[in-house]
Amino acid sequence: MTPHEIARTRLAPHCWELHLRLDPALFWFKGHFAVQPLLPGVAQLDWVMHYARELLVPEARFHKIINVKFQAPLLPENEVCLTLDWQPERHTLSFSYQRLCGEQRLPASSGKIRLCQ
């Protein structure tokens, strides 16, 4: 249920950037919505936690959402950049999704999640 990963880059010891392509066949697009499928926020958060556990905090468990903002829909075939920034002293994971449109990066969603270990 994860997107097609094109590339991953470690930007700093606790910061990663993932270049993803949203395959129209992903489970998340089915039934959300008939006329124009879009990636639900719950899917975006699921992927944040998936990659956080894989790349930054293997034993982490979700505690609570500190804040989240959905600014623009993510659609099938979109290429996106997911940035994860783990702040261990605060037990806080910041994330952002940006739509890649040529050379431009357009904000799609962002937020902070408190994790417990």
Rosetta constraint file for C-alpha pairs under 8 A:
AtomPair CA 1 CA 26 HARMONIC 6.34 0.50
AtomPair CA 1 CA 27 HARMONIC 6.35 0.50
AtomPair CA 1 CA 28 HARMONIC 7.49 0.50
AtomPair CA 2 CA 26 HARMONIC 7.76 0.50
AtomPair CA 2 CA 47 HARMONIC 6.70 0.50
AtomPair CA 3 CA 20 HARMONIC 6.17 0.50
AtomPair CA 3 CA 21 HARMONIC 6.03 0.50
AtomPair CA 3 CA 22 HARMONIC 5.45 0.50
AtomPair CA 3 CA 23 HARMONIC 6.53 0.50
AtomPair CA 3 CA 26 HARMONIC 7.39 0.50
AtomPair CA 4 CA 20 HARMONIC 5.66 0.50
AtomPair CA 4 CA 21 HARMONIC 5.15 0.50
AtomPair CA 4 CA 22 HARMONIC 6.51 0.50
AtomPair CA 4 CA 23 HARMONIC 6.76 0.50
AtomPair CA 5 CA 18 HARMONIC 7.19 0.50
AtomPair CA 5 CA 19 HARMONIC 6.17 0.50
AtomPair CA 5 CA 20 HARMONIC 4.62 0.50
AtomPair CA 5 CA 21 HARMONIC 6.44 0.50
AtomPair CA 6 CA 18 HARMONIC 7.64 0.50
AtomPair CA 6 CA 19 HARMONIC 5.36 0.50
AtomPair CA 6 CA 20 HARMONIC 5.47 0.50
AtomPair CA 6 CA 21 HARMONIC 6.92 0.50
AtomPair CA 7 CA 18 HARMONIC 5.85 0.50
AtomPair CA 7 CA 19 HARMONIC 5.06 0.50
AtomPair CA 7 CA 20 HARMONIC 7.22 0.50
AtomPair CA 8 CA 16 HARMONIC 7.10 0.50
AtomPair CA 8 CA 17 HARMONIC 5.70 0.50
AtomPair CA 8 CA 18 HARMONIC 4.39 0.50
AtomPair CA 8 CA 19 HARMONIC 6.18 0.50
AtomPair CA 9 CA 16 HARMONIC 5.73 0.50
AtomPair CA 9 CA 17 HARMONIC 5.19 0.50
AtomPair CA 9 CA 18 HARMONIC 6.43 0.50
AtomPair CA 10 CA 15 HARMONIC 6.11 0.50
AtomPair CA 10 CA 16 HARMONIC 4.51 0.50
AtomPair CA 10 CA 17 HARMONIC 6.39 0.50
AtomPair CA 11 CA 15 HARMONIC 5.39 0.50
AtomPair CA 11 CA 16 HARMONIC 5.49 0.50
AtomPair CA 11 CA 17 HARMONIC 6.91 0.50
AtomPair CA 12 CA 16 HARMONIC 7.08 0.50
AtomPair CA 14 CA 56 HARMONIC 6.47 0.50
AtomPair CA 14 CA 85 HARMONIC 5.83 0.50
AtomPair CA 14 CA 86 HARMONIC 5.19 0.50
AtomPair CA 14 CA 87 HARMONIC 7.18 0.50
AtomPair CA 15 CA 56 HARMONIC 7.96 0.50
AtomPair CA 15 CA 83 HARMONIC 7.30 0.50
AtomPair CA 15 CA 84 HARMONIC 5.53 0.50
AtomPair CA 15 CA 85 HARMONIC 4.38 0.50
AtomPair CA 15 CA 86 HARMONIC 6.31 0.50
AtomPair CA 16 CA 55 HARMONIC 7.75 0.50
AtomPair CA 16 CA 83 HARMONIC 5.76 0.50
AtomPair CA 16 CA 84 HARMONIC 5.27 0.50
AtomPair CA 16 CA 85 HARMONIC 6.67 0.50
AtomPair CA 17 CA 81 HARMONIC 6.60 0.50
AtomPair CA 17 CA 82 HARMONIC 5.63 0.50
AtomPair CA 17 CA 83 HARMONIC 4.38 0.50
AtomPair CA 17 CA 84 HARMONIC 6.39 0.50
AtomPair CA 18 CA 81 HARMONIC 5.50 0.50
AtomPair CA 18 CA 82 HARMONIC 5.05 0.50
AtomPair CA 18 CA 83 HARMONIC 6.38 0.50
AtomPair CA 19 CA 79 HARMONIC 7.11 0.50
AtomPair CA 19 CA 80 HARMONIC 5.83 0.50
AtomPair CA 19 CA 81 HARMONIC 4.63 0.50
AtomPair CA 19 CA 82 HARMONIC 6.53 0.50
AtomPair CA 20 CA 79 HARMONIC 5.59 0.50
AtomPair CA 20 CA 80 HARMONIC 5.21 0.50
AtomPair CA 20 CA 81 HARMONIC 6.18 0.50
AtomPair CA 20 CA 82 HARMONIC 7.47 0.50
AtomPair CA 21 CA 77 HARMONIC 6.30 0.50
AtomPair CA 21 CA 78 HARMONIC 5.91 0.50
AtomPair CA 21 CA 79 HARMONIC 4.40 0.50
AtomPair CA 21 CA 80 HARMONIC 6.31 0.50
AtomPair CA 22 CA 26 HARMONIC 7.47 0.50
AtomPair CA 22 CA 75 HARMONIC 7.22 0.50
AtomPair CA 22 CA 76 HARMONIC 5.30 0.50
AtomPair CA 22 CA 77 HARMONIC 5.01 0.50
AtomPair CA 22 CA 78 HARMONIC 5.46 0.50
AtomPair CA 22 CA 79 HARMONIC 6.30 0.50
AtomPair CA 22 CA 80 HARMONIC 7.76 0.50
AtomPair CA 23 CA 76 HARMONIC 5.83 0.50
AtomPair CA 23 CA 77 HARMONIC 5.60 0.50
AtomPair CA 24 CA 29 HARMONIC 6.80 0.50
AtomPair CA 24 CA 76 HARMONIC 4.62 0.50
AtomPair CA 24 CA 77 HARMONIC 6.16 0.50
AtomPair CA 25 CA 29 HARMONIC 7.23 0.50
AtomPair CA 25 CA 30 HARMONIC 7.99 0.50
AtomPair CA 26 CA 30 HARMONIC 7.44 0.50
AtomPair CA 28 CA 32 HARMONIC 7.26 0.50
AtomPair CA 28 CA 39 HARMONIC 6.27 0.50
AtomPair CA 28 CA 40 HARMONIC 6.97 0.50
AtomPair CA 28 CA 43 HARMONIC 6.75 0.50
AtomPair CA 29 CA 33 HARMONIC 7.39 0.50
AtomPair CA 29 CA 37 HARMONIC 5.43 0.50
AtomPair CA 29 CA 38 HARMONIC 5.98 0.50
AtomPair CA 29 CA 39 HARMONIC 5.98 0.50
AtomPair CA 29 CA 40 HARMONIC 7.84 0.50
AtomPair CA 29 CA 76 HARMONIC 7.56 0.50
AtomPair CA 30 CA 34 HARMONIC 7.93 0.50
AtomPair CA 30 CA 37 HARMONIC 7.23 0.50
AtomPair CA 31 CA 37 HARMONIC 7.33 0.50
AtomPair CA 32 CA 36 HARMONIC 7.87 0.50
AtomPair CA 32 CA 37 HARMONIC 5.30 0.50
AtomPair CA 32 CA 38 HARMONIC 6.16 0.50
AtomPair CA 32 CA 39 HARMONIC 7.45 0.50
AtomPair CA 32 CA 40 HARMONIC 7.25 0.50
AtomPair CA 33 CA 37 HARMONIC 4.55 0.50
AtomPair CA 33 CA 38 HARMONIC 6.65 0.50
AtomPair CA 37 CA 75 HARMONIC 6.49 0.50
AtomPair CA 37 CA 76 HARMONIC 7.02 0.50
AtomPair CA 38 CA 73 HARMONIC 6.23 0.50
AtomPair CA 38 CA 74 HARMONIC 5.64 0.50
AtomPair CA 38 CA 75 HARMONIC 4.72 0.50
AtomPair CA 38 CA 76 HARMONIC 6.77 0.50
AtomPair CA 39 CA 43 HARMONIC 6.62 0.50
AtomPair CA 39 CA 44 HARMONIC 7.27 0.50
AtomPair CA 39 CA 73 HARMONIC 7.00 0.50
AtomPair CA 39 CA 74 HARMONIC 5.40 0.50
AtomPair CA 39 CA 75 HARMONIC 6.16 0.50
AtomPair CA 39 CA 76 HARMONIC 7.72 0.50
AtomPair CA 40 CA 44 HARMONIC 6.71 0.50
AtomPair CA 41 CA 45 HARMONIC 6.29 0.50
AtomPair CA 41 CA 70 HARMONIC 7.56 0.50
AtomPair CA 42 CA 46 HARMONIC 6.07 0.50
AtomPair CA 43 CA 47 HARMONIC 6.23 0.50
AtomPair CA 44 CA 48 HARMONIC 6.30 0.50
AtomPair CA 45 CA 49 HARMONIC 6.33 0.50
AtomPair CA 46 CA 50 HARMONIC 6.13 0.50
AtomPair CA 47 CA 51 HARMONIC 6.10 0.50
AtomPair CA 48 CA 52 HARMONIC 5.97 0.50
AtomPair CA 48 CA 84 HARMONIC 7.49 0.50
AtomPair CA 48 CA 95 HARMONIC 7.17 0.50
AtomPair CA 49 CA 53 HARMONIC 6.11 0.50
AtomPair CA 49 CA 62 HARMONIC 7.70 0.50
AtomPair CA 50 CA 54 HARMONIC 6.29 0.50
AtomPair CA 51 CA 55 HARMONIC 5.81 0.50
AtomPair CA 51 CA 56 HARMONIC 7.70 0.50
AtomPair CA 52 CA 56 HARMONIC 5.11 0.50
AtomPair CA 52 CA 57 HARMONIC 5.89 0.50
AtomPair CA 52 CA 58 HARMONIC 7.33 0.50
AtomPair CA 52 CA 84 HARMONIC 7.15 0.50
AtomPair CA 53 CA 57 HARMONIC 4.84 0.50
AtomPair CA 53 CA 58 HARMONIC 4.17 0.50
AtomPair CA 53 CA 59 HARMONIC 6.68 0.50
AtomPair CA 53 CA 60 HARMONIC 6.29 0.50
AtomPair CA 54 CA 58 HARMONIC 5.86 0.50
AtomPair CA 56 CA 86 HARMONIC 6.99 0.50
AtomPair CA 59 CA 117 HARMONIC 5.75 0.50
AtomPair CA 60 CA 115 HARMONIC 6.00 0.50
AtomPair CA 60 CA 116 HARMONIC 5.68 0.50
AtomPair CA 60 CA 117 HARMONIC 4.68 0.50
AtomPair CA 61 CA 115 HARMONIC 5.54 0.50
AtomPair CA 61 CA 116 HARMONIC 5.26 0.50
AtomPair CA 61 CA 117 HARMONIC 6.03 0.50
AtomPair CA 62 CA 113 HARMONIC 7.43 0.50
AtomPair CA 62 CA 114 HARMONIC 6.71 0.50
AtomPair CA 62 CA 115 HARMONIC 4.87 0.50
AtomPair CA 62 CA 116 HARMONIC 6.42 0.50
AtomPair CA 63 CA 113 HARMONIC 7.44 0.50
AtomPair CA 63 CA 114 HARMONIC 5.43 0.50
AtomPair CA 63 CA 115 HARMONIC 4.95 0.50
AtomPair CA 63 CA 116 HARMONIC 5.91 0.50
AtomPair CA 64 CA 113 HARMONIC 5.88 0.50
AtomPair CA 64 CA 114 HARMONIC 5.26 0.50
AtomPair CA 64 CA 115 HARMONIC 7.06 0.50
AtomPair CA 65 CA 111 HARMONIC 7.82 0.50
AtomPair CA 65 CA 112 HARMONIC 6.21 0.50
AtomPair CA 65 CA 113 HARMONIC 4.49 0.50
AtomPair CA 65 CA 114 HARMONIC 6.16 0.50
AtomPair CA 66 CA 111 HARMONIC 7.32 0.50
AtomPair CA 66 CA 112 HARMONIC 5.29 0.50
AtomPair CA 66 CA 113 HARMONIC 5.40 0.50
AtomPair CA 66 CA 114 HARMONIC 6.48 0.50
AtomPair CA 67 CA 111 HARMONIC 5.14 0.50
AtomPair CA 67 CA 112 HARMONIC 5.40 0.50
AtomPair CA 67 CA 113 HARMONIC 7.17 0.50
AtomPair CA 68 CA 109 HARMONIC 7.33 0.50
AtomPair CA 68 CA 110 HARMONIC 5.71 0.50
AtomPair CA 68 CA 111 HARMONIC 4.01 0.50
AtomPair CA 68 CA 112 HARMONIC 6.49 0.50
AtomPair CA 69 CA 109 HARMONIC 5.44 0.50
AtomPair CA 69 CA 110 HARMONIC 5.44 0.50
AtomPair CA 69 CA 111 HARMONIC 6.13 0.50
AtomPair CA 70 CA 108 HARMONIC 6.14 0.50
AtomPair CA 70 CA 109 HARMONIC 4.34 0.50
AtomPair CA 70 CA 110 HARMONIC 6.76 0.50
AtomPair CA 71 CA 107 HARMONIC 6.63 0.50
AtomPair CA 71 CA 108 HARMONIC 4.96 0.50
AtomPair CA 71 CA 109 HARMONIC 5.39 0.50
AtomPair CA 72 CA 107 HARMONIC 6.97 0.50
AtomPair CA 72 CA 108 HARMONIC 4.51 0.50
AtomPair CA 72 CA 109 HARMONIC 6.89 0.50
AtomPair CA 73 CA 108 HARMONIC 6.38 0.50
AtomPair CA 74 CA 78 HARMONIC 6.61 0.50
AtomPair CA 74 CA 99 HARMONIC 7.39 0.50
AtomPair CA 74 CA 108 HARMONIC 6.90 0.50
AtomPair CA 78 CA 99 HARMONIC 6.79 0.50
AtomPair CA 78 CA 100 HARMONIC 7.40 0.50
AtomPair CA 79 CA 99 HARMONIC 6.08 0.50
AtomPair CA 79 CA 100 HARMONIC 5.48 0.50
AtomPair CA 79 CA 101 HARMONIC 7.83 0.50
AtomPair CA 80 CA 97 HARMONIC 6.46 0.50
AtomPair CA 80 CA 98 HARMONIC 5.41 0.50
AtomPair CA 80 CA 99 HARMONIC 4.47 0.50
AtomPair CA 80 CA 100 HARMONIC 5.31 0.50
AtomPair CA 81 CA 96 HARMONIC 7.89 0.50
AtomPair CA 81 CA 97 HARMONIC 5.59 0.50
AtomPair CA 81 CA 98 HARMONIC 5.14 0.50
AtomPair CA 81 CA 99 HARMONIC 6.50 0.50
AtomPair CA 81 CA 100 HARMONIC 6.89 0.50
AtomPair CA 82 CA 95 HARMONIC 7.01 0.50
AtomPair CA 82 CA 96 HARMONIC 5.69 0.50
AtomPair CA 82 CA 97 HARMONIC 4.61 0.50
AtomPair CA 82 CA 98 HARMONIC 6.63 0.50
AtomPair CA 83 CA 95 HARMONIC 5.44 0.50
AtomPair CA 83 CA 96 HARMONIC 5.31 0.50
AtomPair CA 83 CA 97 HARMONIC 6.60 0.50
AtomPair CA 84 CA 93 HARMONIC 6.85 0.50
AtomPair CA 84 CA 94 HARMONIC 5.87 0.50
AtomPair CA 84 CA 95 HARMONIC 4.67 0.50
AtomPair CA 84 CA 96 HARMONIC 6.97 0.50
AtomPair CA 85 CA 93 HARMONIC 5.70 0.50
AtomPair CA 85 CA 94 HARMONIC 5.10 0.50
AtomPair CA 85 CA 95 HARMONIC 6.34 0.50
AtomPair CA 86 CA 91 HARMONIC 7.53 0.50
AtomPair CA 86 CA 92 HARMONIC 6.06 0.50
AtomPair CA 86 CA 93 HARMONIC 4.54 0.50
AtomPair CA 86 CA 94 HARMONIC 6.43 0.50
AtomPair CA 87 CA 91 HARMONIC 5.90 0.50
AtomPair CA 87 CA 92 HARMONIC 5.21 0.50
AtomPair CA 87 CA 93 HARMONIC 6.16 0.50
AtomPair CA 87 CA 94 HARMONIC 7.93 0.50
AtomPair CA 88 CA 92 HARMONIC 6.59 0.50
AtomPair CA 91 CA 114 HARMONIC 5.75 0.50
AtomPair CA 91 CA 115 HARMONIC 5.50 0.50
AtomPair CA 91 CA 116 HARMONIC 6.72 0.50
AtomPair CA 92 CA 112 HARMONIC 6.51 0.50
AtomPair CA 92 CA 113 HARMONIC 5.67 0.50
AtomPair CA 92 CA 114 HARMONIC 4.63 0.50
AtomPair CA 92 CA 115 HARMONIC 6.13 0.50
AtomPair CA 93 CA 112 HARMONIC 5.49 0.50
AtomPair CA 93 CA 113 HARMONIC 5.15 0.50
AtomPair CA 93 CA 114 HARMONIC 6.34 0.50
AtomPair CA 93 CA 115 HARMONIC 7.19 0.50
AtomPair CA 94 CA 110 HARMONIC 7.54 0.50
AtomPair CA 94 CA 111 HARMONIC 5.78 0.50
AtomPair CA 94 CA 112 HARMONIC 4.36 0.50
AtomPair CA 94 CA 113 HARMONIC 6.48 0.50
AtomPair CA 95 CA 110 HARMONIC 5.43 0.50
AtomPair CA 95 CA 111 HARMONIC 5.53 0.50
AtomPair CA 95 CA 112 HARMONIC 6.32 0.50
AtomPair CA 96 CA 107 HARMONIC 7.72 0.50
AtomPair CA 96 CA 108 HARMONIC 7.58 0.50
AtomPair CA 96 CA 109 HARMONIC 5.65 0.50
AtomPair CA 96 CA 110 HARMONIC 4.05 0.50
AtomPair CA 96 CA 111 HARMONIC 6.58 0.50
AtomPair CA 97 CA 107 HARMONIC 6.45 0.50
AtomPair CA 97 CA 108 HARMONIC 5.40 0.50
AtomPair CA 97 CA 109 HARMONIC 5.18 0.50
AtomPair CA 97 CA 110 HARMONIC 6.19 0.50
AtomPair CA 98 CA 105 HARMONIC 5.60 0.50
AtomPair CA 98 CA 106 HARMONIC 5.18 0.50
AtomPair CA 98 CA 107 HARMONIC 4.54 0.50
AtomPair CA 98 CA 108 HARMONIC 5.13 0.50
AtomPair CA 98 CA 109 HARMONIC 7.08 0.50
AtomPair CA 99 CA 105 HARMONIC 5.57 0.50
AtomPair CA 99 CA 106 HARMONIC 5.02 0.50
AtomPair CA 99 CA 107 HARMONIC 6.38 0.50
AtomPair CA 99 CA 108 HARMONIC 6.28 0.50
AtomPair CA 100 CA 104 HARMONIC 5.95 0.50
AtomPair CA 100 CA 105 HARMONIC 4.89 0.50
AtomPair CA 100 CA 106 HARMONIC 6.55 0.50
AtomPair CA 101 CA 105 HARMONIC 6.26 0.50
AtomPair CA 101 CA 106 HARMONIC 7.36 0.50
